[in-house]
């Protein structure tokens, strides 16, 4: 396994934290946001190896906040790039990353009144971004 650079770790973190942010914003609400943050942090904390190190160290990613389209334009490519980085440098961690991101996204959606159609749509976009290229 080749170590990840600081930029690569930030890419993994941008994708993961951004995925949670996208799901959380699909059905916004202050109380829901608190529950959702706790749910996501539990999933990230359960990660292992390179993925855990990337998600729990270093600075938080800076995500755009102006529009959902801007957020998606940053987060979805970061997810795809994260899979490519891990496939190249630590292939055994690709599934760990996918699982952690999808678990966090699902927990965020479940945290407040179950998964809504808007949240399910966002999770499908996240799943697509994490898929292997054809």
Secondary structure, 3 states (H helix, E strand, C coil): CCCCCHHHHHHHHHHHHHHHHHHHHHCCCHHHHHHHHHHHHHHHHCCCHHHHHHHHCCCCCCCCCCCHHHHHHHHHHHHHHHHHHHHHHCHHHHHHHHHHHHHHHHHHHHCCCCCCHHHHHHHHHHHHHHCCCC
